[in-house]
């Protein structure tokens, strides 16, 4: 199947920077074709790839079909009334039969029209089963796997699919070249084909120097000092599942610096479910939090009532409260417990 034949692709990237950069390239390619792509990527790559042109339709969840349908066949057993009750975590549909009799076989479930006409897997073959489930749920739409192939990196594999298109815009070229640079160790392991592709992408508007500078630049001395202080005050809670650091107020106004510290710290906190930076401003306690699980992110954002946790910059959560740090620790601990229970029930 040719990539150019689709108009509303769902693009799934595996959890690597090169796969996300490649997915960005595909999104720009489809946008140039007047298509409407949806890229699903993990939040922690938003900041690490912030130097790349960001797609318009970049999300952390797949999304749903246009609608789902519960159908009742009333030809044999007429229905008197249907009542729908919405609860916090459930929807109850009560059906009252006209003649006191109902057959479960009269009920059927079906998906409606899908937003998407194809699922594109960018990267790991492990996503294939997930993509199959999505494709089936959305009316058995087709899916395409774009893996790393023998002798070709992921970026090069995608380049061979779209390099002859006029829709390979400067934004798409920039993202695709970034993916190739990442996969070839800053071009140290590049072969002749890669250099030819790189030259073509630069001719189409990609800026290699900007990629190298943004991707491999050293951190500033000011940030190194801040990060050192952040790590020094990092305090574990909930048996290490939560770690919080108190920072000075001026850094609370610098979302990029705070988020960068959280993302750079996360790989060294393997068992930590949530990292947070806290600071006081006019007696108000502020917080920025990075959840390693999207489930935990949604629990804090959607179910906690004591404190307003809301989406912040770069895939983080933000909050403001008059409550003490100890209350935040309790709330975060309870949310982690709720996440563990939900994960256990889903197994």
C-alpha positions, 0 to 999 in steps of 0.5 A: 500500500502506498502512503500517498493514498490515505487522507486521515492516517493514525501514526503510532511511534515507538518510544524512541526519539528517532521514531518520533522525529520520523512520525513528525516528518510523516505528519508534515508530509500528510499535512502538505497533501491537505490530509489530516494526520493524527500523531500519537507520541509519548509526552516526554519526547515533546521537550527533547524534540522541541527544536523540530517543527511540531505537527498540528495534530500531535496527541498522547492518546489514540482517540475514538471512532465517530461513535459507538452504537448499541442496537436493540432488535425490537421486532420480537420483543418490543421495548417500552422505555430506555433509561441512561444513568451516567455515573462517575466511572460507569454508564448504566442503560436500563431497558424496560421490555413492553411485554415483560420479556427480553432476549440478550441476543436482541442486543448488538454492539458496533463501532461507527465511522472511524476518524482514520483510514489507516494505522501507520506503525513507525518503529518497533514491531511490538506495536503491531498487535496494538495496531491490529487491535486499533484497526479492528476497533475502527472498522478493520481499517488497514495498517502499515508497518514502517520498521527499521529494515536490514541495512536501512535505518527507520528514517531512511526506510521512510525516506525511500517511501516519500523522497520523490514526492513534492509534499516533502516540505522543509518541515518534513525534511527537517524532521526526517533528517533529524531522525537519520542523524539520531540513528547514525550516531550523528552521521558517524555510521552513515554510508553513501546512501545516507549521505545522498539522502541527507544532501537531498533533504538539505536541498529541500530545506533541512538545516543540518547545522541547526539539528546538530547544534540543538541535539548535541549542544552542551547544557549551560552553566546556569542550568547545570547549577540549577539542576545540581540544586534540584537533585540535591533537594530531591526527596523520595516519598512513598518508598521512592515511587514519588520524588519532589524537589523544592526549587527557588521561585524564579525558576517557577516562571521558567517552564522549559528549565523546570521541564528539562530538569524533570525529563533529564532526571527521570532516566535515573529514577527508574522506580519513580512514578512521579517527579515534581518541582515545588516552589512558593510564590506569595505564600502559594505553593506551586508545582510542576509534575512529570508522570511516567504513566499516563494513567497516573497523569489522568488520575491526578488531572481528572479525579483529584478534587482537593487540588486542581491538577491541570495540563502544563507545558511539555506534557507535565501537570501543574497546580497551585494550592494553599495546602502544605507540601505534606498534603500534596505528598498524601494526594500523590501517594493516594494517586499512585495507589489508585494507579497500581490498583487499576493496573492490577485489575486490568491484568 
